[in-house]
Amino acid sequence: MSYLTFLECALCSKQYNADTVQTLCPECKRPLLARYDLEAAKKNWDRDCLSTREPNMWRYREVLPVRDESKAIKLGEGFTPLLSAQRLGDSLGMQNLYIKDEGVNPTGSFKARGLSMAISRAYELGIKEVVVPSAGNAAGAMSAYAARVGLKAHVFMPVDVPLPFQQECRALGANVTLIDGLITDCGHEAKKLGDEHGWFAVSTLKEPYRIEGKKTMGYEIAEQRNWKLPDVIIYPTGGGTGLIGMWKAFDELEQLGWIDSHRPRMVSVQAEGCAPIPRAFEAGDEFAEPWQNAATVAAGLRVPAAVGDFLMLRALRESNGIGVSVSDDQLVNAQMRMSSLEGTFACPEGGATLAALENLLATGWIKPEEEVVLFNTGTGLKYPAVFDLLND
Ligand SMILES: *Cc1c(COP(=O)(O)O)cnc(C)c1O
């Protein structure tokens, strides 16, 4: 059973009913976060029972928002391997390097976690049609989970989105509209048509449940490391759902009594062509200014303005973490090194975490003996254009 109690605004802390359809906080237009009765969960839920559960993210159902198990839409999302990166570690003089490999998720990225949760909860609350503006992986994941229970999916993509992303959505039965413009233009169009037709929008952090799917990465790292968190987690950041989600998960885990107060230093990596979070982190700002003329081959990192900016910045500061940016040239070359040394075809966003690690080892911010987890957030198969950027 789910111990979901209510939704709470992450900025003003006002509480809302969790069993009706909600989007942003009506007062301050910022994200709503799901809260659980963790006291009760702590009494009745023992972490040792996890060993008998299915190896997917639904093994943490007590702290997930879906109430009726039959409404959980499953394709095998989550419980991805935490690979020990031996050869890559050796090349960097490190003994404790790991890659959380999200490329093996359904639809080839960790977007499956968030969209599995958001679409399941929308389905449970009676939604019939869903819409998303997306530059890639989110659209494919939404299309897949909508298809599985027969919800109608509408996708708005910039025309320059790589073909495999478009083809995936079409194959999965979504109604795909290509927009001659940027992701922000797609957002406006999706909102306009969505409002007209009553489609529910599942944009990141603009509904409360994608983050609940993404937070399971935090539960998994804890479980897979036998309830001891690593020293550093390096995360390629777009909207920041995963970063904020894991930070939330660690807090919940401590309240459940499953981990102690040790926290990893959280690193947010973005591309030099779109780095609003590192810039705001360095400036000491609470919110991030929108980035002008955002450009990077790592589509998942091309998010010029995020509604959860203050939550990312909070997590970085509370964890003694840092925001760093890397060039497209660096991240694509790192993508190839990660792939060829460890045998998983990484995406460019995954490569960005390795490039960030190399920079932080060079400055001494990370010590070679520390335990570090890199996130490969998706498969490299959907980005043919990166090969044009390689210097060999
Ligand atoms: C969406 C995406 C990201 C960014 O994830 P957020 O949690 O939204 O910051 C990183 N990598 C890939 C492959 C993505 O699709």
The ligand as a Tripos MOL2 file, in Angstrom:
@<TRIPOS>MOLECULE
LIG
   15    15     1     0     0
SMALL
NO_CHARGES

@<TRIPOS>ATOM
      1 C1         15.9650   14.4080  -19.5570 C.3       1 LIG1
      2 C2         17.3410   13.9200  -19.5830 C.ar      1 LIG1
      3 C3         18.3160   14.4080  -18.6960 C.ar      1 LIG1
      4 C4         18.0210   15.4750  -17.6580 C.3       1 LIG1
      5 O1         17.2390   14.9410  -16.6210 O.3       1 LIG1
      6 P1         16.5170   15.8220  -15.5090 P.3       1 LIG1
      7 O2         16.2420   14.9030  -14.3850 O.co2     1 LIG1
      8 O3         15.2750   16.3710  -16.1180 O.co2     1 LIG1
      9 O4         17.4520   16.9200  -15.1250 O.co2     1 LIG1
     10 C5         19.5910   13.8450  -18.7540 C.ar      1 LIG1
     11 N1         19.8900   12.8780  -19.6570 N.ar      1 LIG1
     12 C6         18.9810   12.3830  -20.5290 C.ar      1 LIG1
     13 C7         19.3800   11.3090  -21.4760 C.3       1 LIG1
     14 C8         17.6720   12.8820  -20.5210 C.ar      1 LIG1
     15 O5         16.7710   12.3800  -21.3810 O.3       1 LIG1
@<TRIPOS>BOND
     1     1     2 1
     2     2     3 ar
     3     2    14 ar
     4     3     4 1
     5     3    10 ar
     6     4     5 1
     7     5     6 1
     8     6     7 2
     9     6     8 1
    10     6     9 1
    11    10    11 ar
    12    11    12 ar
    13    12    13 1
    14    12    14 ar
    15    14    15 1
@<TRIPOS>SUBSTRUCTURE
     1 LIG1         1 GROUP 0 **** ****
